[in-house]
Amino acid sequence: MKKDHIRISKFLSLVLRHRPERIDIQLDEQGWIAVDELLAAIRKHAFPISLETLREVVATNDKQRFAFSEDGTRIRASQGHSVKINLAYKPLQPPEILFHGTAKKFLPPIRQHGLVKKRRHHVHLSPDRETARKVGQRHGEPVILEIKAGEMHRAGISFYQSENGVWLVEAVAVEYLQIPEN
């Protein structure tokens, strides 16, 4: 990803996931905003970007953090919001095992409380170890946790999947975690 695209992606994450008020926009109840409204607000409050650049940033984002509506007139973050929205994802049956990447320094509270969403809408789970490792290494020495997703689902816990393949769940109790010893 180009350096300028990284800067734009980080800014989009900020305003579409956490602080839309930073550029005086309002997301609808499902996190969408009209593309032309977003571009006008970015031009007014930050730096200008074209529709073509926005499309390129969305298409080339390695984590596919953003999605356009089917008609291409609206945009939203795929998941990871700290602002109140309803992504309207339908419950799905997850794979038997999912993964969560974290840093070694976060293991003590995880061993005690499991995985909690904190200020986000959901706990994020990965379908593969490599993705989980990449997530975990952002915060220090990575540790990959195995999640007994199939068992959780059979116990009545709902799972959702965002447009970019990230699995979402309210929380993961300690009994559903496989935590490495070291």
N, C-alpha and C positions, 0 to 999 in steps of 0.2 A: 504494500500500500504506500502511495506517495506521502511524503511528510506533510504536505498541506491537507491531504485527505484524512490523515490521522487527527490533525487539529480540528477539522470540521466534524469528524466522527465523535470526538470527545465532547465538542460543544453540543452536538445533537443529543448525545446521551444526557448531558446536563439538563437541557431544556425539555426534552421529550420524556425523561424518566423521573427527574427530581425537582427541577426549578423552572417550570414554564413562565412563572411571573418575572423571571430575569429579563425576558424580552416582551413582557406584557401580552402573552398569549394564554388562551384557555383551551385545554384539551377537553374533548367530549367525554362522556361517561365510560367509553371504551378506549380512551387514550388517543383518539384520532384528532388530527387537525388538517385543515385544507392546506395543500402544498403551497398555493399562492399566498395564503395568509402567513404561513411559516417563513417563506422566503422574504416577504415584505418586512416582517418583524425582525428577522436576522439583519437585513439591510439597514434598518432604522437603528438597531441597538448594538450591533456587533461589527460585522464585516460582510460585504456583499458576496453572495454566491449565486451562480446561475442554476437554472433547472437542470441543465445537462450535468453540471458538477454534482448536484445533489443526487441525481440518478446514478452517477458513476460511484459516488461514495457508498450509497446503499448497495449497489450491485457488487462492489469489490470488498466490502467489509468482511473480514475473515470469520467473524462470529455471527454474521447476518443479524445484527442487533436491531435493524429497522426493517419495516415492511410498508409497501405501498398498498392501498386498497386495490381491488380487482380492476377498477376503472382508472387507477393511477392518479386520482384527484386528491387523495388524502394519504397521510403518512402517520406512523406511530412507531414507538419502540416495541420490540417483540416481547420483552419481559424485563424485569429488574426495576420496576417502578417503586419509588417511595411515596409518590403522590397517590391519592385514592382514585382508583379506576377499576373497572370490571372488564377484563380482557375477553370475556364471554367464551372462554375455551370450554369445550365439552369434555367430561370425564372420559378417560381412555384406560384400557388395560395396559399396564407397563410391562416391559420385559421382566423376567424373573430377577435379574440383578441389574442395578444401575450403580453409578459411581459419583462420588463427590470429592472434588479436589480442595484441599485446604493446606494451611501451613502448619508445620509441626508445633509451633508455639501456641496454636489454638486448640490442641488436643485436650488439655485438662478440663476446660468447660464443656467440651463435646462429650467427653467420657462421663461427665456428671449429668448433663441436661439433654444430650442428643443434639440434633441439628435444629435450630430455631431460625425463623425468618427475620427476626429483629425488625428493622424498619421497612423491609421489603414486603411484597405481597405473598411471596412463596420462597421456599428453599429450592435452589436450582440443582438439578442432578444431570449428569452426563450419561450418554449411552455407551461411552467407551472410556477406557483407562487413559488414553493419550489426551483427550480433551480435558479430563479431570486433572491430569498432571499439569497441563498448561494453566488451568485456572488456579491451582494450588501454588504454583511457583510465583505468582504475582505478589504474594505476601511473605515469601521466605522459603525455607526448605520445604518442598512439597511432600504431602502425604495423601495417598489415595484411599478413601474409605469405600467399602462395598456396602451397598444398600440392598436389603432383602425386600425389594419392591414387590415381587409377586406375593410374598407372605403378607406384606402390608395391605395390598389390594384385597386379598382374600379375607382380611380382617375388617374390611369395609372402609379403608382409607382411599380417598379419591386422588387420582393423578391426572395431570393435564400435560399437554405438549404444545409448546409455542411453535410459531411458524418456522423457526430456525432449528428445531429438533431438541431444544432443551426441555427436559422433563421438570415439572413443577409440582410441589406438594406443600401442604401447610407446615408440616414439621416431620422430623424423623426421630422417633423415640430410640433410646439407647439399645433396646432389645433387638432392633432391626438393623443395627450397625455392626460391621466387621471392621474393627479398628486395629491397625498393625501395632504390635507391642513396642517397637522402638521408634 
